[in-house]
Amino acid sequence: MSLIVAVIAVGFACQASAQNVQKRIEHQEKRISQGVRSHKLSHREAAKLRAADGRIRKSAEVDRKHHHGRLTKLERHNLNRRLNENSKSIFREKHERAKKA
């Protein structure tokens, strides 16, 4: 019985982490859109940042496809690292433009 519960718990944890990646990408998209609206990001900068998010999203889809809808610990780590890098890029781009203005 406890083995079944453990398997179900692991399944939910993997699903939750996949949703976490999706939510982070959506949050970054909102940050990019806000940056464009506030004129802290140009449309070109926003397109570059959105393209990076798109590559991360595509990578997550491919990774999930290979593991029956789940992400391995290494894949989650790599996706989070890439999301962190893109988040820093969004911050830098928004604040560099603000400094120039």
N, C-alpha and C positions, 0 to 999 in steps of 0.2 A: 504494500500500500504506500509506504513512504517513498519508494522508488518512483511510483507514478506521480506523486505530488512533486518530487524533485524534477522530473522531466517536464511537467507542466510549468513549473516555476521558471525553469531555464527557457522554455519556449516564450513565456511572457516577457522575460528579461530581454531576450533577443528582439522581440517585436517592439518593446518599448524603446530600445536603443535605435532601431530603424526609424521609429517615429520621431525620436529626438533629433536625428540627423535632418529629417524633413523639416521639423520645426525651426531648427537653426538656419537652414537655407531660407525659409520663408521670412524669418526675422531679419536676416541680412538683406533680403530683397526690400523689405520695408525701410531699412536704414539707407539703402541706396536711393530709393524713391524720395525719401525725406531730404536727402542731400541734394538731389536735383531740384526739388521744390524750393529749397532754401538757397539755391545758387551756390552751394558749397562744392558741388560736383558738376562738371560739364557733362553733356550727353555722351561724349566720347569716353570720358572716365567711367561713367555709369555703365556703358556698354561693355567695357573691358572687365569691370567687376562682375557684371551679370554673366558674362561668358565664363569667367572662372567658376562662379556658382553652378552654372550649367554643366561644366565638366565634372564637378564634384557630384552633382545629382546623377549624371549619367554613370559615373563610376560606381556609385552606390547601387544603382539599378542592376548593373552588370554583376556586381559582387553578390547581390541578393539572388539573382537568377542562378548563379552557380551553386548556391547553398540552400535551395528550396525556400527562398523568401527570408532567409536569415543572414546576418553578418557575423563573421568570426571576430574574435577578440582583436586580432591583428588588423582586420579590415576596419573595425570601428575605430581603432587607434589611429590608423592612417587617415581615415575620413575626418576625424576630429582634429588631427594635426593640420590638414589642409583647410578645414573650416576656420581654425584659429588663425592661420596665415592670411586667409582672405579677409577675416574680420579686422585684422591689423591693417591690411591694405586699405580697407574702407575708411578706417579711422585716419590713417595717414593722408589719403587723398582728400578727405573732407577738410582736414585741418591745414594741410599745405595750401590749399586754395584760399582758405580763410586768412592765412598769414600774408599771402600775396595781395589780397584785396585791401 
